[in-house]
Structures are given as structure tokens and as C-alpha cells.
Amino acid sequence: MVLDIGGAIDQDTPPMPLKHTTETLLIFFLGTAMVVTGIVLPTLTLLEMGIVPWATVFVLAVAYPLLLSRVFRCNRADYSFRMLHWVPAILLLILLLLQGIVYVLPSGQSVVDWYTWGWTLPGVATGFFLIMFFCLRVIRRWTLRIVLLAIIFIPFIVGAVASEHYEWNEEIAATLWEGDWWQLRGDQDSLLAQLNEKNLDASSDPTEELYRDRLRAIESRRERIAQRLEDRRTGEDSSLAAVVVSESSSSVPVEITQVSSMPTRLPSSGFSWMVVILTMLGLYTASVHGRTKERVMDVA
């Protein structure tokens, strides 16, 4: 009878709440997911160029909270914390909605440009504000969590502002969606055939003009990406040729005082920031593991 009662008590015992360390780690991963989503959103191609990029990002954005739903449910995580993990998918749905509005009303393109400005900085900043508000509200280890979010968000802001001046979005889009490993060549060939068959001149019919305007935008974006790739190949070839010529011309070292201008890039020394950050995370994880082991031994 005692064993039965004990078994009943074990079955009725509620699960343990989400551990503070696990929650902190999930907050760090959530901030990283928001940053990655913000960088990828401006690079998504238009719907006429294929649905594969949109479907890929959407599946990843939805799979992330779904994979964690069992962990949240079994550990009685806060509902607000669960909803925060859907922010990347919501950012994607907002962009998809705006693209649909632009398809009907081309004058709404300015809203899309504002939303995707600086790696979707408005949407990502809103998501980080909600995470920080959650950290301050629950009080649990909020100092460490705010510091981790700042480590992610501050470099993201710098890169987002710089991307508007250096046009990094085209290069990222060319790297992600123009590669042969995505097997999008069939969609691109069909699009090029469609562009060659269609007349892109101005039309008096408003409906036809709207359709041609979309085709012109696709053709213009394709030309910009192709030009960026060609410029990058040309730059790599010229730099390689300059290195070969400089190595074969003379083996005498040149001092910095003998050149007419300062070098554009200095050699790096010491550890990089990525090594320092990984080392700090490793030390933090080892410290948490040691404390957990000590608590378990004390309980035992």
C-alpha cells in the first residue's frame, strides 16, 4: 500500500519549472535567431523568382518554436516566453503581407523599404525590446541576460547601419540564393525566358503596366546582382595578379617609410573577438556545470 501511494505521488508530482540556466541559454539563442532573421529578410527574392527561398526561411522560423514546445510545456515555461520564440516567424509574415500589398499597390514599396532598412532593424529592435522587457519583469538573472543580449544586438546595429552604405544585401543574396547548390537554376531560366518574351515598355493599360513594372523590378535586381558578382570576380582576379607580379618582381623587402600611402589593411595579431567570446561562453558553461554538480552532491 505504501508503494502504491508513493507511485501515485510520483505520478501526480508536477514537473519542475524551467531552470534559470536553460532559460538564459534559450534567450541567447532567441536573440541570435532574431538577428539572423533580420539579416536574411532583405535578401529574399520576389515571389516571381521562386518560392524556395521564402519556404526555406519560413520552415526554419516555424520549426524553431515547434521543436521547443515540448520543453516549454513539460517545464511550465511562461507563456510570454513561449510567444517570444514566434517573433522570427512573425517578422517573416509581416514582410510577406507587405509584399502582397505592394503587388496590389506599387506605391506601398516605401513601406517595405522602411521595414527592411538596415537588416530589418525596426522589427528586430522591437523583438529585442520585448525580450529585455521579459528579462526585467521576471527578475531572474536579468543582469546576465541583458549583457548577453547587448553582445548580440550592438554589433548587429553597427552592421545594419553599415549595410545601407556598402550594399551588403546584394552580396548576401547572391551568396544565399544564387548558388547552384540551391538548385534554383530551372526557376531562373524560366524567369529569364519570361522576361525575354515580355515587352517591358510602358503600356497604356494600368493592369498590364503594373505587371510590366514588376518584371522591370525583377530584371533590374537581377542585373545588379550579376554586376556585383562580376565586380567581385574582377577584383579577385586583379588582386591575385598584383600579388603574383609583386612576388616575382623583387624579393627585396620594402619598409613602410618607402611607400607613398598607408596600407589599406593591417595584419591581425593575437586572438580574435570570436575566440574571446567562445572562451567566455565555455568558461561560463563549465562554471554552471560545476555549481550544478556541487548542488547535486549536497542533496545526495
Stockholm file with secondary structure:
# STOCKHOLM 1.0

chainA/1-300         MVLDIGGAIDQDTPPMPLKHTTETLLIFFLGTAMVVTGIVLPTLTLLEMGIVPWATVFVLAVAYPLLLSRVFRCNRADYSFRMLHWVPAILLLILLLLQGIVYVLPSGQSVVDWYTWGWTLPGVATGFFLIMFFCLRVIRRWTLRIVLLAIIFIPFIVGAVASEHYEWNEEIAATLWEGDWWQLRGDQDSLLAQLNEKNLDASSDPTEELYRDRLRAIESRRERIAQRLEDRRTGEDSSLAAVVVSESSSSVPVEITQVSSMPTRLPSSGFSWMVVILTMLGLYTASVHGRTKERVMDVA
#=GR chainA/1-300 SS CHHHHHHHHHHHSCCCCCCHHHHHHHHHHHHHHHHHHHHHGGGCCCGGGCSHHHHHHHHHHHHHHHHHHHHHHHTTCCHHHHHHTTHHHHHHHHHHHHHHHHHHCGGGHHHHHHHTHHHHHHHHHHHHHHHHHHHHHHCTTHHHHHHHHHHHHHHHHHHHHHHHHHTHHHHHHHHHHSSGGGTCHHHHHHHHHHHHHSCCSCCSSHHHHHHHHHHHHHHHHHHHHHHHHHHHHHHHHHHHHHHHHHHHHCCSCCCGGGSSSCCSSCCCCSCCHHHHHHHHHHHHHHHHHHHHHHHHHHHC
#=GC SS_cons         CHHHHHHHHHHHSCCCCCCHHHHHHHHHHHHHHHHHHHHHGGGCCCGGGCSHHHHHHHHHHHHHHHHHHHHHHHTTCCHHHHHHTTHHHHHHHHHHHHHHHHHHCGGGHHHHHHHTHHHHHHHHHHHHHHHHHHHHHHCTTHHHHHHHHHHHHHHHHHHHHHHHHHTHHHHHHHHHHSSGGGTCHHHHHHHHHHHHHSCCSCCSSHHHHHHHHHHHHHHHHHHHHHHHHHHHHHHHHHHHHHHHHHHHHCCSCCCGGGSSSCCSSCCCCSCCHHHHHHHHHHHHHHHHHHHHHHHHHHHC
//
